[in-house]
Structures are given as structure tokens and as C-alpha cells.
Amino acid sequence: MSSVLKDRNIVLGVTGSIAAYKAAEIVRLLRKRGASVYPLMTQAATHFVHPLTLASLAAQEVALDLFETKQGRMRHLSLAELADLVLIAPATANVMGKIAHGIADDLLTTAVMATRAPVVLAPAMDEAMYENPVVQANMRELKSRGMHIIDPVKGQLASGEVGKGRMVEPQKIVDYAEGVLQSRQDFAGKLFMVTAGPTREALDKVRFISSYSSGKMGYALAEEGIDRGSRIILISGPSSLLPPPQAEFYSVETALEMKKRVMERFSEVDGVLMAAAVSDFRAKRVFSGKIKKNACTSLRLDLVQNPDILQELGRNKGDKFLVGFCAETSGLKEKAKEKLEEKNLDLIVANDITLEGAGFGGDTNVVLLVGKDGEAISLDRRSKREVARKIWDKVKEFMPT
Ligand SMILES: Cc1cc2nc3c(=O)[nH]c(=O)nc-3n(C[C@H](O)[C@H](O)[C@H](O)COP(=O)(O)O)c2cc1C
């Protein structure tokens, strides 16, 4: 069975403890379960394990320095943003104290400060340190802020003595991280509608107008929504993808059929993510049979506009959450903002389809998320599932609890 860690980005913070050598095994196990691992080491950690070890096992450069930017991007922000989970193992008494008190004076503590992802810490230290009331108070503080602490166990410590403070074994840490991601049911009890794929508008019995849309973005949204506890109604135009079995699935062909399905269910849902590439036009008249080429040397097609489903939803929005998508070839931000307002949306996902790795058909996307607060977040090239995750994160941020 595939692990919930598959295709997840785990930022692994490693701090200055003897147990740092175990981070190598943690990297290996996370990757074995399909995660991408981004190691981040404190200066102290580099005395215990060489960055090259973690870089080689993770197949990623190790992030070490707060002030070293990569292509102009601040590392702490890019790591904080890409993380699905921040795991700090081993976590020193020092790093826990800093995080508990809002200190952000190195790359790790600054990334933790900037992330919205869950944070898991696996402390490792000498028993006397572990029992120190200040360490205990810091751990309580971290827990009260929603961070996860994997309590250390009793066992042989680096000093040679037996006592409490030994970091739990890598396997258990990875199981724990998996459990945290699994239990992220932040849309439990909600019902969302997702539309996906292209529509097909018949010209005659054999031909149609459509688009290159594959349905991948919409299906990824449906899967992610389900994993996070939402019930999902998936309404899809023609696609070769298998719908997730937990979704209530409707297959449609034309824009008019899609509109009918969407409107039928709109009153029940908490929100709609309209990822379908609905055809703007359909033939005014569908030829019966097949248009024959020998009947004419040129052919003029009369098209009429299809209804704008999203605009109609926007007009009747109430307190439902509406996410629209747009594909543009220029002026992405301005056009996205315009559409957001014009259609009364809460969030718009804009694709610049001229970019490599963006738009129709592929497995990756490059998008700009523009929220009703006017904030625009640009996501560089990543899998459609990762884009879906960020979109749901944004929905969560705006939705009333
Ligand atoms: C040999 C050695 C082993 C250490 N082991 C630990 C440890 O297991 N846990 C801990 O909290 N600190 C340990 N320390 C102390 C930390 O390395 C020290 O507090 C350091 O400032 C932590 O920095 P960091 O939290 O930025 O990684 C150790 C220090 C040395 C020299």
C-alpha cells in the first residue's frame, strides 16, 4: 500500500546532538516511502554528521545558511512554503527553547517560524538536560502551540549512562510523521464540488470542439480533498483518468451538461473548485451525420457562447467558497485579479500556459494563486498534486472555521 508520505515534501531539520547520525537513516526511510527530503542542518549539527552524507542520501543539497539565497529566493521562505511537514530529528534542548520562545536566528528556526506545515520534533539529550524544568516547560509550550513532540525513551545515552533522553528509533519517527500527515483531516465534515477535464462540443456525429485539458489538475484536487477529510463531488468532462473511488463521480460531455450537474448540487456544497476547462463556445447547429468534405471546399462554423458556469455560481455564491482557474498567455496577475472580481471568487488559480511545465496535459504545473485579500502567491514548477495541496491550504486559510 502506498504511504501518505508519497510525493510529500519533508523538511528535515537536524541539530547538534550525537543522535544526528541517525538522521541519515531517517532520510533513507522517508525516501523509501516516497517522500522528497530537504535536509536543513544547524551549524552545530555539522560537527556531528557531514552534510554530504545527508545530501547524498536525500539527493538534495543541504540547506545550512540563512543568508545564502538561491536564485534570489530566501531559503527559509522557500523551505517553509514547500514543506508538507517539518521534522526536527534530533531536536536539541537549545532548538526547542528557541522555537518555544519565538527566536529565529538561524535557517532552521526561521523556517519553522515561517511555515504553516505541521512541525514534529524528536528530542535527544542527556537525562539531566531532559529533566531540566526549563526543557520540560519548553516542550509543554511547543505542544500547546500544536507542535508534535515524540517523547524520547529510556535507554543508553551518548554519555554511556542509561536514562531517559534517547531519541526514538528512526523507524518510529518516520511512522509518527506519517501518522501526522494522515490525521490532517482539516476538511472533515465538508462537502466540496470539483469540476475537471475538458468539455466536448459536438460539430457532427464524429467531430467536436474541445481543449487539451487532461483532467489531471481537477482529479488531483479531488484526491487531496478526500485525503483531508472532505466529501467530494467530482464532475468531469471526458478524461482517461480513474476517478478516486471515494468521490461521488459524474461524467459529463458538454458545457451545458456540466452546468446542469453543477447547478443541481450547488446548494448542498461548502464550496466549488472549478478546474474544468469548459468550452466557451459550442456549435450553433450540430450537423446530423458527418460533414462531408466533398460537399464543400470550405466550411464555416457558427458558434454560440456557452454559459459561464463560474460567473453564475459567483452571482449566487452566498457564503460558499469559490475557486476559479484561468489559463492565460500574458499579463497573468492582472487578468487573474480581474477575473477574481468579475466572477466574485474567493481564490483564483492562474496558469501561464506559455511556461514550460505549466498548464494542460502534463503532470506538473506552474501557477499563481490570487486570493480575495489581493495576495498573490507564485508557485514554481511542481506536481499537480502539490499544487492541489497548496490550493486546499489556501481554501482552509480563508474559510470560516
Ligand atoms: C558531543 C556533544 C554532544 C551533544 N549532544 C547533545 C544532545 O544530545 N542534545 C542536546 O540538546 N544538546 C547536545 N549538545 C549541545 C548542543 O550541541 C548545543 O547546545 C548546541 O548549541 C546546539 O545547537 P543547535 O540547537 O543549533 O543545533 C551536545 C554537545 C556536544 C559537544
The ligand as a Gaussian input file, in Angstrom:
#p B3LYP/6-31G(d) Opt

LIG

0 1
 C       29.488000      15.973000      21.987000
 C       28.255000      16.802000      22.174000
 C       27.049000      16.186000      22.231000
 C       25.879000      16.920000      22.414000
 N       24.679000      16.287000      22.423000
 C       23.573000      16.982000      22.650000
 C       22.312000      16.341000      22.709000
 O       22.189000      15.138000      22.507000
 N       21.216000      17.083000      22.939000
 C       21.277000      18.431000      23.138000
 O       20.239000      19.037000      23.393000
 N       22.458000      19.067000      23.073000
 C       23.587000      18.389000      22.840000
 N       24.795000      19.052000      22.772000
 C       24.812000      20.502000      22.931000
 C       24.419000      21.202000      21.650000
 O       25.249000      20.796000      20.585000
 C       24.483000      22.718000      21.847000
 O       23.506000      23.122000      22.798000
 C       24.322000      23.471000      20.555000
 O       24.333000      24.854000      20.812000
 C       23.014000      23.122000      19.866000
 O       22.860000      23.894000      18.706000
 P       21.628000      23.697000      17.740000
 O       20.439000      23.540000      18.594000
 O       21.585000      24.985000      16.942000
 O       21.921000      22.544000      16.857000
 C       25.961000      18.324000      22.565000
 C       27.201000      18.947000      22.505000
 C       28.338000      18.200000      22.309000
 C       29.660000      18.902000      22.253000

